[in-house]
């Protein structure tokens, strides 16, 4: 295990866990912020894993996720537009 993989593991536990907890509970605007943060954390974890395993294909996956995560947040916001919070 090198430093890149250790950083990915720490970020996965320390960053993704709380953001998923926020995304699962609470009012809609807090859940939206949790989903948005989870997309960012997963993107960074994939970049750290690509460095740790020396695989360039993980960088491609992280870049695709970085583009699609905000689009998913916009779709989620569109579904919440009719809901009174």
Phi, psi and omega in degrees: 000125179258182184294328180295316180290324177295318178296321178295319179294318179295317180292326178296316180283313185280340183251317184282324180301305179296324181291326176289326176296320177291323182290339183265340186229150174106186180289168188297321182290330175285322177297322178298317178296323178294319178294319179295317178294322179297321177297320179292317181295317180295324177298315179292322178297319178295323176295320177294321178294324178295323176290319182294321181264356182056047179241118182284341180293332177291331177293319178299317179296320179294321179292323176294318178295323179296330178278321186276335182297314176296327177295321176295324176295321178295322178294317178298320178295322179297320178291330180276352185297326181275350184270133177274120180242000000 
